[in-house]
Amino acid sequence: MDLTDLERRQIHILQRIRALEKTVLPSSTDKQIDTHDNEECENNEQRLGKLLRVGGATSFQFKKVPHDYYDRPLQLRRDLLAAHSIRHLCKTMVMVNTLADKSIKDCSDRNNSKYYAIVIQYTARLNAEKVRNFVHSLNNGKIPKKKFNMRLAPEEDAFVLSGYEHNAITPIGMKTNIPVILSDAIVKLKPDYFWIGGGEVDVKLGIRTQEFINFVKPFIVDCSED
């Protein structure tokens, strides 16, 4: 057998060894994919918890609630969460300025955003006129008041902007950096610990008020009525 034949056989053997190694040992590319997949598989609670801890929050907790949570009266929801009172149960709503100038299409301008996420108590009623007046005041009269009309955003828009479905919206880790308005009534609650959506319909997030403010940096506004 000449040298050419020997080289050909050696190359064939090496190729078979490499093919066998690939079926047994993961390649560096495979490892990278596995790591990425693990990050994507991180559940909602872990993701939000990590964001809060990085932001300096320590006094928060997640609680899973029954599937019929929203069919129950506020008193039973309070008991499920061991909240101090029904006034400590809060929700987040995404609102849209329906009269914004056509050039205002997103949330890039905190003082004149197309959308705002508003956190109020379940026991209170949102006063859209107060929200309108507040946002108008942020612009120091440079924009006519007739350019502001705050209404509840369509559910599908709220989902696209926040990344959370109805009854799961939370101001933590939203897909879009929507400016947040926090009702001043929540800030006055004692003890200073309230509950909001936790990113999933059956998960609620309890957090100390000041830690929420430090993390979210909301506008604190008189925007609700009992």
N, C-alpha and C positions, 0 to 999 in steps of 0.2 A: 504494500500500500504506500503510495507516494505521500509527500508532505501536504499537498493540497487536500487530499482526502482526509488526512488526520486533522487538519485545521477545521475542515467542514464538520467532522464528527464532534470535535471539542466545542465548537460554537453551538451545535445542536443540543449537546448535553447541558451547556450553560443556560441556554434559552429555556430548557425544560425545568432546570433548577429554579430560575427566576419566576417562572409561571407558578411553580409549586409554592414558592415563598409568598406570592401574592394571595394565594387562597388561604394561607395560614396566618400571616402577619399583616396587620393593618399598615397602610402606607402613611406618610406624613400628611398627605392630602386627606385621607380618611379621618385622621385624628382631628384635623381642623374642622371638618364637617361635623364630627361628633360633638365637638365643643360648641359649635354654633347652634346645633340642634338643641343641646342642653339649655343654652341661653333662651332659645325660643320657647322651650317647654317650661320655663320658669313660670309658675302660676301667678295669677293676678295679685294675690296677697303678698307673695314674696317680692314681686316687682315694686308694689307700692310701699311696702315696708322698707325696702332698701332705699328708695327715694327719700322717704321721711327721715331715716336714720342719717343719711348723707347730709340732709338739710338741717340736722341738729335736733330733730324731734326724738323724744324718748318716752313720753307719756301718751301712748296710743295703743289701741288694740282692735283686732278684727273679730267679729262674731258672725257665725253662720245662723241664718234664721230659717224658719219653715217656709215651704213654697207658698203657703197661703198667708204670709205675713201681712200683705197689703189688704187682705180681706178682714183682718182683725181690727178692732177699735184701738185707738191710741193707747189706752190704759194697758191693754195686753201687750202691745209692742214695747211699751216702757218696761214691763215686767220681763219680757224676753231678753232685753238688753241690759237689764238692771240699771236703767237710766234713772237719774234723780227725780225727774218729772216728765210729763208729756211735753212740756215747753223745751226740754232739752233734745227733742227729736226734730231734726232739721232735714231739709232737702235742697237740692241744687237744680235750678232751672236755667236753661239757655234762652236768652231773649235777643231779639233782632230789632235793629232800628230800621223800620220799614220805609222811612222817609230820608234815609241817608243819601248824600250825593252819590251819583253813579260812580264817581272815582273811589268811593269808600267801599271796598269789596271784602276786606279781611279784618284781622285783629291787630295789625301792625302798629296802629296808633292807639295806645292805651287810653288816651283822652277823647278819642273820637273813633271808637271801634264800631264795626258793623254789628258785632255780637258782644254780649256780656253774659257771664255766668253769675247768677244771683243765688245766694244762700240765705234762706229764711226758715223760720220755724213752721212746723205743720199746723200749729195752733194759730198762726197769723195769716193775714191776707196781704198779698203783695200790692203795693200802691204804685202802679205804673207811672202815674203822673209825677210822683216824687223821684222816681228813677230818671224820668225824662228831664226834670228840672236839674237834677244833680249832674247828669252828663252834659247838659247845656252849659252849666256853670264851669265845667272843666275847661271850656274853650274861651272863657273871658269875654263872651259876647261877640266873638269873631265869626261865629256861625249862627245864623238866624234860628230862633227857637222852633220855627216851622219845619226845620230839617231834622227834628227828633220826634220819633213816635215808637215807643218801646212796646213790643208785643212778643208773646211766647213764640219761639222759633218752631217751625215744623219739626216733628219728631225725627224725620230722616236727616234733616240738616243738623240737628243736635247730635245725632249719632256720628255723622261724618266728622264734625268738628271736635267732639270730645273723645270719640272712640268708645263711648259707653252707651248702652241701650237705656231705654226708659226705665225709671226706678233704680238705675244703677249708677247714674252720673255722680261723679265726685270731682272736686276741683284739683285733686291730686293726680298728677301724671296724665293730664289730658293730652290728646293727640295734637291739638292746636293750643297755642298760648293765649287762651281767651282771658281777657281781664275779668277779675272776680270782684263782685260787690257783696260784702257781708253785712247783713242787717245789724244795726247797732243794738237791737234788742238781744241778740245772741251774746254780744260782748258783755252785756250787763247780767247775764245769767250767773247764779250762784248755786252750786259750785261751778267753776269755770271749766266745764268739760261737757262737750255736746256730741251728738251722733249724727252722721251723714251717710250717704251711700258709700259703698266700699268697692265700686267698680264692677260688681256683679249683683244681680237682682237679689240673691239670697245671702249677700255679705254686707254687713254694716261696719262702719269705721267710727270708733270713739276716739276723740282727741282733745287734749287740753287747748283751750281757746287761744292762749298766747302762742303756743307752739304752731297752731294752725296759721295765725296771723304772721308769725315770723317766716313760715315756709311759703305761704301763698302770696303774701303781701297784697291783700285785698284793699279796695276802698271800703271804708266803714261808713255806712250811710243809714240814715233814718228812712227806711223804704217800705215798712210794713205797718199793718194795723191789726189790733186784736179783734 
